[in-house]
Amino acid sequence: MHGLGMNRIGGCCAAVGLMATLGACALSDRAETLYHRQHRVAAALAETIVINETRDPLLADSLYGTETDLNEACAPLRRAGYLRFQDEEIDSALEWEIVNALDGCAAKTDQTETLLWRISPEITAFFLPSPSTVTTQASRLTRSPR
């Protein structure tokens, strides 16, 4: 039932190279954590959409909009992960896009995760840690590095 997320494992592995590009600092740790987290949220969201396409088409349509918003908010991180997965270099312009997108991506990931726990906890639990863990992660991810 929950097989979609298995296709995303390769994308998660690409984060290692992505974060090496940003350097070894608090920012790179934050970006790496967020990259993995938004990938898990995206997988849970995709599975929830698939399940609801026949059960509740209106919900599925709404979730497609949520998926678009998440993809847009996290696009620089995802693009960099793809490039690293392809063994390509990340240029400085994309590095700056990543830096500028971190807060928005974290907020959209938090929002999407909260929505998923509310509408489909059984699917969400397969992909994500418990909601109490989410609260702890969110406070770390949305705080600006010092």
C-alpha positions as CSV (number, residue, x, y, z in Angstrom):
1,M,0.0,0.0,0.0
2,H,2.7,2.5,0.9
3,G,5.2,1.8,-1.8
4,L,5.6,5.2,-3.4
5,G,8.2,6.4,-0.8
6,M,10.6,3.6,-1.8
7,N,11.2,5.3,-5.1
8,R,12.4,8.4,-3.3
9,I,15.3,6.8,-1.4
10,G,17.8,7.8,-4.1
11,G,16.8,11.4,-3.8
12,C,17.4,11.3,-0.1
13,C,20.9,10.0,-0.7
14,A,21.7,13.0,-2.9
15,A,21.5,15.3,0.2
16,V,25.0,14.2,1.3
17,G,26.7,15.9,-1.6
18,L,24.3,18.8,-1.4
19,M,25.3,19.6,2.1
20,A,29.0,19.3,1.3
21,T,28.4,22.1,-1.1
22,L,27.0,24.4,1.6
23,G,29.9,23.7,3.9
24,A,30.2,22.2,7.3
25,C,28.2,24.6,9.4
26,A,24.9,25.0,11.2
27,L,23.3,26.1,7.9
28,S,24.3,22.9,6.1
29,D,23.0,20.8,9.0
30,R,19.7,22.6,8.9
31,A,19.5,22.3,5.1
32,E,20.3,18.6,5.2
33,T,17.7,17.9,7.9
34,L,15.1,19.9,6.1
35,Y,15.9,18.2,2.7
36,H,15.3,14.7,4.2
37,R,12.2,15.8,6.1
38,Q,10.5,17.5,3.2
39,H,11.2,14.4,1.1
40,R,9.4,12.2,3.7
41,V,6.5,14.7,3.8
42,A,6.3,14.8,0.0
43,A,6.2,11.0,-0.1
44,A,3.4,10.8,2.5
45,L,1.5,13.5,0.6
46,A,1.8,11.6,-2.7
47,E,0.6,8.4,-1.1
48,T,-2.3,10.3,0.5
49,I,-3.3,11.7,-2.8
50,V,-3.2,8.3,-4.5
51,I,-5.3,6.7,-1.8
52,N,-7.9,9.5,-2.0
53,E,-8.2,9.9,-5.8
54,T,-11.0,7.3,-5.7
55,R,-12.1,7.6,-2.0
56,D,-12.4,11.4,-1.9
57,P,-11.6,13.2,-5.2
58,L,-12.3,16.6,-3.8
59,L,-9.7,16.0,-1.0
60,A,-7.2,14.7,-3.6
61,D,-7.7,17.8,-5.8
62,S,-7.0,20.0,-2.7
63,L,-3.9,18.0,-1.9
64,Y,-2.6,18.4,-5.4
65,G,-2.5,22.2,-4.6
66,T,-0.7,21.5,-1.3
67,E,1.8,19.4,-3.2
68,T,2.4,22.2,-5.7
69,D,2.9,24.7,-2.9
70,L,5.4,22.3,-1.1
71,N,7.3,21.7,-4.3
72,E,7.6,25.4,-5.0
73,A,8.7,26.3,-1.5
74,C,11.4,23.6,-1.5
75,A,12.4,23.8,-5.1
76,P,16.0,25.0,-4.6
77,L,16.7,22.2,-2.1
78,R,15.1,19.6,-4.4
79,R,16.9,20.9,-7.5
80,A,20.3,20.8,-5.7
81,G,19.5,17.3,-4.5
82,Y,18.8,16.2,-8.0
83,L,22.0,17.8,-9.3
84,R,24.1,16.1,-6.7
85,F,22.3,12.8,-7.4
86,Q,23.4,13.3,-11.1
87,D,26.9,14.0,-9.9
88,E,26.7,17.6,-11.2
89,E,28.0,20.7,-9.5
90,I,25.8,23.2,-7.7
91,D,26.6,26.8,-8.6
92,S,26.7,29.7,-6.2
93,A,23.4,31.1,-7.5
94,L,21.6,27.9,-6.5
95,E,23.4,27.9,-3.2
96,W,21.9,31.4,-2.5
97,E,18.5,30.2,-3.6
98,I,18.8,27.4,-1.0
99,V,19.8,29.8,1.7
100,N,16.9,32.1,0.8
101,A,14.3,29.2,0.6
102,L,15.1,27.5,3.9
103,D,12.6,29.3,6.1
104,G,9.8,29.1,3.5
105,C,10.5,25.4,2.9
106,A,10.5,24.7,6.6
107,A,7.2,26.5,7.2
108,K,5.5,24.8,4.2
109,T,6.9,21.4,5.3
110,D,5.5,22.0,8.9
111,Q,2.1,23.1,7.5
112,T,1.9,20.1,5.2
113,E,3.0,17.6,7.9
114,T,0.4,19.0,10.3
115,L,-2.3,18.6,7.6
116,L,-1.3,15.0,6.8
117,W,-1.4,14.0,10.5
118,R,-4.9,15.4,10.7
119,I,-6.4,13.9,7.6
120,S,-4.5,10.6,7.2
121,P,-2.6,9.6,10.3
122,E,-2.2,5.9,9.3
123,I,-0.4,6.8,6.0
124,T,1.5,9.6,7.6
125,A,2.8,7.4,10.4
126,F,4.4,5.1,7.7
127,F,6.6,7.9,6.4
128,L,7.1,10.3,9.4
129,P,8.0,10.3,13.0
130,S,5.2,10.9,15.6
131,P,3.7,14.4,15.9
132,S,5.5,15.1,19.2
133,T,8.8,14.6,17.4
134,V,7.6,16.9,14.6
135,T,7.1,19.8,17.1
136,T,10.7,19.4,18.3
137,Q,12.0,19.3,14.8
138,A,10.0,22.3,13.7
139,S,11.3,24.5,16.4
140,R,14.9,23.7,15.4
141,L,14.3,24.1,11.7
142,T,12.5,27.4,11.8
143,R,14.9,29.0,14.1
144,S,17.6,31.0,12.3
145,P,21.1,29.8,12.7
146,R,23.2,32.0,15.0
